[in-house]
Structures are given as structure tokens and as C-alpha cells.
Amino acid sequence: MPVCAVLVSAASAQVAAPDLLKPENRTASNSKQFTVFGGTPGRRSDLVRRAEELKRGTERELRDSEDWKSPILIILSPGDGFRLRQPAVVLQVFDADAAGRKIQIDLAPSALGDAGLVDQAILRGLLLERSLRRQKFEAGRYVDPPDWLAAALSASLAPESAGGSSLYTKMLEGKGMPRLDRFLGQNAGTLRGRARELHAAQSLALYEALSGLPDGRRRVLENLLLVEPDRDPLQRFAQTWPDLAADQAKLARLWALSLARRSSEARVDLLGIEETGDELDKILSPLSESGDGKEPAAAILDLSRSEPGRFRLSQASIEAQKLGFRAHTLYAPVVEEYRLLFTNLGKKRRGGFNRRFEELEELRLQLGERGREITDFMNWMQANDGDQNSGAIKVTSIPRTEPAERRNDKISRYLDSVEERGW
């Protein structure tokens, strides 16, 4: 995260051409916070409209609607006036006692054709303006807002989600979550193409994981509004989330879970009991098949002793994780138990596998039988619905003289435990 100097004169900055400052060459937004200079009237109108949309979206996401203090100027630099090798986007702060503080965003002609880049530039300006209301200056210097937050908001507020669910699925199937220090240290402004899509998707997943924690959005806003943010991105993260910075394995799990939710967003319909059982069987069958006639538990255990086998188990863990979001309520805890088993085997943790796997298999078979009974009963009810509705149905309530005896078979105990856990 770069530490930027506050510019107090135009001598060292990219200066707008005098013609751009004429009244006929500028357009102000409804809130008066944004003014666009240069370009065509249509282009300026589109930009101020989009800037206001991003502002409202940011306030909604961060649940913060404090009135703005500093105007944001967006300069559309003409092609012949933009200096050689100048970045496509330049963000500057002008701070003068008399004129007050202004934030300026210079957009090169090449940037205007990239809607995502323009959105991120405007969001960086918005977040910087919000941050500088609280941030303590040190020798005329300030710390930029987190790049990942601007990228996350850009992806969240885009007309279409960054990359779609397929991108998140591919990330889950990769080598795992990136190292936090490397991710936080990335400069999103230098990324292009697929690299920027991946960074935006990772940023959005991290933002949603953090927002889902207790007081999550409030803490995200707190991190943006730190009075003295650390210049090191990882240390700044630790200022708000010290427990996650210290336990990055826990953060990686939350991060991956957020990715999994995104990867399955196109298939959010919950499955029935039988459908869940069928999907789980599709995950288990390829793992337990063995040419030498071994029992399923032994065959799966053998997989964990080779690198290709552990890769297959890791893939099965991902598939089980995605199935868990769509699984029937009764099956969800069982699917999660299988996922944990596959995850542990993928990491060479084999202790107690045989016993736990056999218990799960027995439970899965009993759930399958119970599911078929329920399905048969529902089919019978539907088949006889016409006959039942042909005449008046008299329902007689028979009061119980004694409480029903509590069943103590395995499936009943399991259902009781599901109810107690609130699934």
C-alpha cells in the first residue's frame, strides 16, 4: 500500500489544460461532489451519473452516509496532452488552506474504454476522501485506503459480478488461497486482464468473509477510517483483525468458504433428500471403486498414500463443500463430515478414518432409506389427493393419554442431534 505525498501546488502534478476548466467543458453531479472536466457532454454526463451510483452503492455497502467534505475532480485528459508513460489513472490530493482539499483523478484516453478501471479509480477517490476525514497526517503524507477494498466494491457494484461463478469455482480448484501478505501488498492499479479479474474476485470474497463476521461491516469501515493506519498492508489489516492476522489458517478457511458460496450462487436451489443422496453418491463412488475388490474405506485410504490420490481427495472435498450449500437439511451435517474426512486425508491425516467412515456410510444408507419412505408417502398422498378432495374430510383429534416413547435407534438419535444443532 503506497504512502502518498499530499500535493499543494500544480508544479509537480499532472495539470489540466486551461481549456478544460472553462464552464462549457465541465459537468457537475447532482450532489456537487463530482465534477468532470473535458471530453464530450455525453461522456461527462455518463461519468457523473456513474460516480453518483458508485457513491450510493458504497454508502449502502459500508452503511455510512456521512456528508462529503472534499470535492472530487475527474479530468479527462486529451490524447495530445497526456505525458508519455503517464499511468492510465493518476490519483492526486491538493491540500491548501484557502482553497481547501480537493481530490483529482486524471484519466488517460486509454482508461475510458475500460469500465472496470474507471470504476476502481472513482471508488479509490471516494474511499480516499472518506479516509482523509479521520486520518492523521504525518509531515504532509497520508496512507492510501486498502486496494482490496476498492477492488471488492468495484466487483460488488459492477453491473455483472466479476468473472461469474465459474471464476470462483476455478479459484477453489486451484492451489488454495493466496498468502495474505502478498495479496494485501498487490497494487491493483497495475493489474490488467485476467490478473485483475482474479484480484477483484479474491477481494470480493475476502470482503464478504469479513463482512459476515460479527459487526463485520462496521469493522471494515473502522479499518478505512483508522486515524493512524499502518503503512504496511498486513499490519494495517492486523489493526482491525488481529486474531485473523495471527491465525491465517482460520482466515483462509473463511475466505475459501466465501469463494464456495460465490461459486455455487448460480445453483442455489436446495436439493431434496433423494437428490442429495444421489449427488453425494456421485462424489463417493469414483473414490471407493477399486479393481482389486477392496472395501470402500480401504480403497479411499489407499488414495491418500499417493500424490495423485490426495489430489482427487482434495477435489472431492471441494465438491462436498459445494454440495453442502444445496444439500437437504437432514443431509447437510453428513456432507460436512465427509468433506472433513476428505480434507484430512488430502493432508495425510488418516487417524480414525476407518471407524468414522463406516459410521457415516451406515448413517447415509439409513438416511437414504428414510428418504425413500418419505418420497413414497408423498407420492401416495399426491395420487390419492383427488379422492380425498371429492368429499368432506372429517379430522378427528385423538388426545394422547401418555407421552410418546422416545425412540432410541441410530437414525432417531441422529435426527434429534440435528434438531438440537439447529440445522
N, C-alpha and C positions, 0 to 999 in steps of 0.2 A: 504494500500500500504506500504510494508515494507521499512524501511530505512536500507540500507546495508552498511557494512563496506568494504572499499577497502583493499584487501589483498595484502601485499607487501612481504610476504615470504611464503614458502611452509609449514611451521611448523604447521599452523592452517588450512590448506586446504586439500582437497582430492587430493593426489599427484598421478600422473600417474606412473605406473610401468616403470622402466628403459627400459625394452624390447620394450615397446610401442613406445619409442622415436626413435628407430632405423629407418633409411631411408626406409627399406623394409616394415616397419609396418605403414607407413603413406601415405596419398594421399592428394594432394593439388588441389583446384578448379582452374578453368580457370582464374578467377580474382585474385587468390592468397590470397583472404581474408579468405577463409576457408581451414583448414587443419584437416583431420580426422585421428586419431591415433587408432590402434587396430582393432580387427575384421578381417574379410576376405577382400581380394582386391575387390570382388564384392560388399560387403556391403559398403565399404568405397566409391567406385565409385557411388553407388546409393545415398549415403548421400550428397556427394559434388554436385552431379547433382541437387538433390532436394533443397539444400541450395541456389544454384545459381538461381533456378526457383523462390524460395520464395523472394530472394533479388530483382529480376527483377519485380516480382509482387508487392512488397512493394513500390518500386520506382514509379511504374505506378499508384498505388492507391493514394499515398501521393503526387505524382507529384514532386518528389525530387530525383535528380540524382547526388548529390554531391559525390565526390570521398571518398571512405572509408579511415579512418585514423588508426584504430586499428584492428589487425587480430583477428579472432575468431577460437579458437581451440576446436574441438569436440572430446572428449575422450570416447571411447567405453570400459568401464571398464570390465575386465574379471570377471566371476562369483565368483571365489575364492578370488578376490582382493577387492571386494566391501564390505565395512564395514556393519556390522549388523545394521539394522534400518536406513541406509542411504536412503534419498529420492531417488525416481526413476530418478529425474533430479536435478542436482546441478549447479547453475549459479554463477560463481565467476569472480572477476576482479583482475588482478595483475597489479600493477602500480609501476614501478621502473624507476628511472631517466635514467639509462644507457640503459636498455633493452626496455624501452617504455611500453606502456599499452597493455595488452592482455586480451581478454575475453575468459573464458574457460567454456565449457558446458560438464559436466560429465553425461553420460547416462548409467544407470544400465541395465543389461541384460533384466530385465522385461519391460523396456521402449521401447525396439527396436521392439516389436510386436505391439505397439500402434502408428500408423502413425500420428494420430491427436496430441498425446502428444509430439512426436518428432518435428512435425511442429511448435507447440507452443513454444517449447524450442528454436528452431532456430530463430523464429521470436522475441522472447524476447531478445535473444542475439543481433539480428540486431537492434532492437529499442533501446536497451541499448547503443550499440556502437554509434548510431546516436545521442542519447540524451547527452551522455557524452562529445561530441564535444563542447557543449554550456554550459552545466550545471556547476554551481558554486559549488565547493567543500567546505564543512564546516567541519573542523577538520578531514579530511580524510574520510568523509562519503558522500554518494550520495543517491538520491531517485530513486527507480525503475520506469520505464515507466508504464503507466496505464495498468493494467491487461486486462481491457475490450478491449483495442486497439489491443493487441496481439491476444486475442480470436477472435475479429472481423475479423482481417486479415487472421487468420488461417481458419475461416469458409468461407471467401470470396475466398480464393485461393485454397481451397480444391478441389480435382478432382470432388467431388459431393458436392452440398450445404448441410450444416449441417442440418440433420433431414428432409429435403424436406418440401414442402409447407404444408403438414399435420401437422407437428410440430408447425408451426406458427399459423395455424388455431386453434389448441388446446390451444395455449397460449392466443389467442384472446378470447376464450370462458372461460378462467379461471377467476381469481379474479381481473384482471386488471394488470397494470404494477407494477413491484416491487418498493419499496421505493428506491429513488436514493442513499441515503447514505449507505443503506445496500448492494445494488448492487455493488457500487463502492468499498466497503470495502471487497468484496469477494476475496479470494485467489484462483484463477483459478487452480493453481498447485496442490491443494489438492482435486479437484473435479474429480469424476470418473463417467463413465456410463451416465445415463440419466441426472444427475445433470450437468455434463459438457456439454452435448448437449444443455440443456436449457440455460445455461450461454452463450454458443457460439452463439445461436440464438438471445438471448436478446442483446448481444454485437454487433452483425452484424446489427440488426435493429436500435440500437442506433447510430452506426457509419454512417449508411445510412441516418438516420434522420438528423444528424448533418452535414453530407456532402452535403445534399440537401439545406441547408441554404445559403444565400448569402456569398460568399467567404468561403464556408463550408470546403473544403479540406485544404485550406490554414490555417484555424484556427485550424483544427485538428493537422496539422504539427506544428503550433505555440505552442500548448499545449505540444507536445512531446519535443519541443526544449526550453522550459522555462529555463531561466538562474537560477532562484531560485524557483523551484517548491515547493509548499506547501506539507508538509508531510502528511497532512490529505487529503484523496482522494476527498472528497466533496469540500474542499477549493481549491484544485488544479483545479477541474472542474470549479469552480467559477472564477478562474483567467482568463479563456478564455471565458466562457459563463456566465457572472454574471446575465444576465437577465433570463436565463433559470434556473439557480440555485435558483434564488429568486422566480420565478413563475414555480414551479414544476408541476402544473396542465397543463400548456401550454406544457411543455416538455413531459408529459405523453401522451398528445394528438398527438404530433408529433411522438412519439415513437410508439404508437398504430397504427397510420396511416402507418408507415413503416412496421410494422408487417402485416397489412392488405394487403399491396402490395405484400409482400413475400408469404402470404397465398394464393393469387389468381394468382401467377405467372404461374401456370400450365394451367390457363384458361384465357388467355389474349385476346382472340378474342372478338371484340366488337359485341354486340347483335344488331339486327335490332329493329325497333320501336315496332312491334308487340311482338317480343320475350322479349323485356324489359318489356313491359306491362304485359305479362304473368308471368314473374319472380316476378315482383312487386306484382301481384295478389296472388301469392303463399305465399308471406310474410304476406300480409294483411288479406287474407281470414280466416286463423285459429284464428286470433286475434279478428275479428269482429263477428264471429259466436257466437250466444247466444241462449240458449234454451228457454228463456222467451220472445223472439221476440223483444228485444231492438234494437234500431238503432245502426249502427256500432260505431259511436262516443261514445255513452253511454256505449256500451259493452267494448270498449277498455279502457274507463275511469275507469270502474269498476275493470279492471285488475290491474290498478295502485294502488288500495287500499289494495292489499294483497301481501305478500312476494312472493308466487309462481307466481302471475301475473306479478309483477315487474321483476322477473327473465325472464319470457317469453318476456317481452318488451325489456329487455337488449339483449336477444338473437336476437330479431327482428332487433334491432339497428345494431348489428354486421353483420347480413345478408344483411341489406340495405347498410352498408358500403362496403361490398364485391361486391354487385351488382353495386354500383356506379362506380367501376373501369371498368365495362364491359358495362355499360348502353349506349344506343343510346344518341347522343349529345342532342337531344331535351328533353330527359327524365332525364338526369343527375342532373339538379338542383332540379327537383321534388323528385327524390330518396333521395337526400341530405336533403330536407325539412322533408320528412318522418323520416329519420334517427334522425334528431334533435328532432322531436316530441317524438319518442320512447325513446331516451336518457333522455329527460327531465321527461317523465312520470316514467321512471325507478328510477329517483331520487326524485319522489314525487312533481315535478314541473308541476302543472296542469293548471296554469293561461293561459287563451286564447286558450285552446286546441280545444274546440268545433268549434269556428269560423275558426281557421286555418285549422283544419282537413276537414271541409266541403268545404272550398275553394280548398284545394288540391284534394279532391275527384272529384269535378266538373272539375277541370283542367285535372285530369287524364282521365276522361271519354272523354273530348274533344280531348285530345291527342290520345286516342285510336281510336276515330272516324276518325281523320285526318290520322292516321297511316294506317287504313284500306283503306281509299280512295287512299292513295299513293300506297299501295300494289296492289289494284285493277287496278290502272292505269298502273303500271309497268307490271303486268300480261297481260293486254291488249296489251301493246306495244310489249311484247315478242311474244304473239300469232299472232300479225299482222306483225312481223318483216319480215317474208318470203315474204309476199305480197308487202311490201314496197320496198324490195330489188330487186324485179323482174324487175323493170323498173327504168328509171331515175327519180330521185326525184328533183323537182324544188322547191327551197325555196325562197319565196318572203319576203323581209323585208318591213314591213309597218311602216313608221316613225310615231311617236306619235306627235300629234299636241298639246296635253295638258299633263301635268304630271298626272300620275295615282292618283286617290283619295286614300288617306291613310285610310286603314280600321281601325276601332276603336272597333272591337269586342274583347272579352276577350282573345281568343286564339291568335289573331294577336298581341295584346299588349304584351302577354307573349313571343311570338316569337321575337318581337322587343327587349324586355329586354334581352333575351338570346343572341341575336346578340351583343348588347351593352356590355354585360359582357364577351364576348369573348369565350363562351362555344363552 
